[in-house]
């Protein structure tokens, strides 16, 4: 369910944490209900990159920076082909977007992709609560979805935990692809996609690296078929304790002595 952006700003919304704490505000983006694991981002810019980072799959992102949406949305900065966050929480949405690269506003993009959000709440207080109590399940409800508080809390508590969630294959590429080196080729890297951001292989390519991006289900045989000088394990969502396949592959790489590096989820696997 969605409502026009101008009308959405007047639609009541409520955020409910699994421990019962609630925050009341206004709808932002799509109107309806959504659930996920509550986490926070302290970045003062780069919200497009955060929204489209596959690592945030099934998470509701709380922005600590009070003003969000100032530079609108463009088609150049996303890290993937879609928004991955399951919900978005901001304090003061920008009333206008002001950037020569912008093609639409942030709230319009959230609405277009069906991302339910909330604005007008004290995101710093919410962040302090999460920092002290730890990440927890959360629901955002707006429009007709706002009902009795006990009912909303029960809905949140009925959602699955992030612990034990195996999500990498849900966001990773299904087919291998190559990002060619820019300029002279110096190295070949096999990158295991567990939720890779688009800029990661691009930055490697800028440094003369030909990057073979492989699915999360890639085997050691798949990796060594590209004759890599190094192996990279990417960022990604979910519980690393479920990553039995990537763990086994990483062990095989370590046993062969191939240079290995990673980031976020990849480092957790290591």
N, C-alpha and C positions, 0 to 999 in steps of 0.2 A: 504494500500500500504506500502511495506517495502523494504528496501535496505540493502545490506550487511553492517555490522558494520564499516568496514574500509572505504567503500565508503561513508557512511552516514556522516562522519566527514567533508566531503567537500561539502555537499549539503547545499545551503543557506536556512535560515529560518528567520522568522520574528514573533515577539510577538506584538499583538495589543490589547491595553486596550480600554475599552468602552468610555473613555474620549478622545481618539484619540492619546494618547502617544504610540510610537512604539519603539521597540528595535530589532536591527538586529543581527543575529548570525548564528549558524550552526545547522543542524539537530542533534538530539541526540535520540537514540532509533528508533522508527518507523517513517517513513516519510509520511506526509499527512497533515491533519488538525484536530484540536480538540478544544473544547470550555469548559468553566467552570467558576467558581468563583475563582479569583486570591487571594491566601492567601500565607503567608510565614511561614517557619519553621526555627528556629534559632539553631537547634541541630547540633552539630559538628560531631555526629556519629549517628548510628541507622537509617540510611536511609531506610533499608529494612522494619523496623517496621513502619515507616511513610508511605511508599508506600502501604503497605498491611493493613493499618488501615481503616476499613470501614467508619470512621468518615469523611474521605476525599473524599467520593463518590461525583462526579460532581464538584470537585475542582481541580484547577491547582496549584500545590505546587511549590513555589519558595524557593530554599535553599540559606540561607544567607552565610553558610560556603562555602568558595571558592573552596575547593577541595572535590569532591564527587565521590564515586566509588572505593576508595582506597582498601577496603577489599573485593570487588567483591560481589557475591551473593551465598548463601547456601540454603539448604532446611530445616534448623532448626529454623531460626529466624523470618520467616513471622508470622504476627498476624492473618492471615486468609488464605484462599485457593487461593487468587488471588491479583493482584494489583488493588486498587480501585481508585487511583487518575486518573483524566481524562487527565492530562498533567503534565509535569515535566520540571523544569527550573533550570539549573545549570550554574555556571561560568566556572570552569575548570574541565572537566571530567578526571578521572585518566586514564593515558595511559596504565597502567597495573594494575591488581589487585594482591594484595600481602597478602594472608592469607591462612593458611593451611586448613581452613574449606571451602574455596571458591570452587565452582564447575563450575562457569561461571562468565563473567563480567556483570556489571550492565547494560551497554548499550545493551548487547545481551539479557538480560532478558526483558528489556523494549521493544525491538523489537519483541521478542517472544510473548509477551502478547499484542502487538499492541498499546503500549502507545507512543503517539507522544510527543516529547520533544524538547527543544532547549538548546544549550550551547553557551558559548563565549560571554555572555552579562554581563553587570554590575548589578549583582543581588542585591548588596547593594543599588544602586541608585533606582532600582525597588522597593525594600522593603521600602525605605524611602518614595517613592511616595505613596505606598499603606498605609503606616502608617499615612500619612498626609491626604490622600483623602478618605481612607476607602476601604474595600474590594469591588471589582467590577468585572464585567464580562470581560473575556479575551479570545482571540483566539491565537493559535499557528499554523502557516502555514509553510510548507516546501515542497521542490520539486516543482511539478506542481501546488501545491495549492497556491504558492506565485504569486500574481497577482497585479492588481491595488490597491493602498492603500485605496481608497475610497470604493471599493468593499469589501475589507476585513473588514473595520470598520463597514460597513452596516451589514455584516454577524454576527459580534460580538454583535452589538446592537439589532439584531433580536432574540438573545438567551433568554431563560426564566431567570428571576431573581431567586436568592436563596430564597428570601422572599416568603413565602407561599408554599415552596416545602416540601412535605411530603415524606420523603425518607427512614425512618427507616425500613419499611416493605420490601423495595427493597434489603436491605443488611442483615437483620436478618435471623436467622435460621427458617426454615419452620416447623421443628419438634423438640420437646423437647428432650433434652439429659442430661445425668448426668456425671459430672466429680467427680469421687470418691475421698474421703479424702485420703491423703497419711499418712499412719500410723494410729494412733488411731483417730477415728471419735469423734469430740467434738461438732459440730454444723451442722445444715442443713440450707442452704441459697437458696432461690428462686431468680434467677437472670433473670430479664426481659431484653431480648436481643434487644437493639435498634441499634446495630452495635458494639457488644462487641468484644474486642480484645482477642485473644486466651490465652494470658498470664494472663489475669485477673482471670478467674476461676482457672487456674493452681496455681497462688500464693495463692489463698484462700485454695486450696486443700493442699498445703504445710503446712498450719497452722491448719490442721485437720478439714476442712470444706468440707462437701459433697455439691456440687453445682448442683442444678437443673436449667439448662439454658432453659428458656421458650421463645417462639416467641414473637415478638413485640405486637401481637394481643392477648396476654394472658389476661384472665379475673381474677378477684379476686378469683373466684372459682378455677381456674387453679392453682393459687399461693397457696391457702390454702389446696389444695389437697395433696401437698407434705409435709404438716405440718412443715413449716419453723420456725426456730428460728429468722431469719432476712430476709429482702427483699432488693434486690439490683437492682437499675436501672442503666443501662450501658451508656457508651458514644454512640454517633451515629451521623449521618449526618442530614442536613436539618434544617428547621425552627421549633423550639420548640412550636411556636404558633399554629402549625397544629396538635399537639399531643393530641387531645381530649381524645382518648382512654386511653393512658398511664396516663394522668392527672386524669381521673376518677378512674382508678385502684389505683393510688397512694393515692387519697383521701380515698378510702375504706380501704387501709392499715393503713393510719394514724388514721382513726376512730377506728380501732380495737386495736391500740396501739402497733402494732408489730414494733420492732426495724427496722429502714429503713435507708439505705445509698445509695449513688450513686456517679457518677463521670461525669463531662462534661455535656452531654445532660441530663443525669439523674438529675443532680443538677439544671439545667435550668428548668426542669419540676417542681421540688420542689419549 
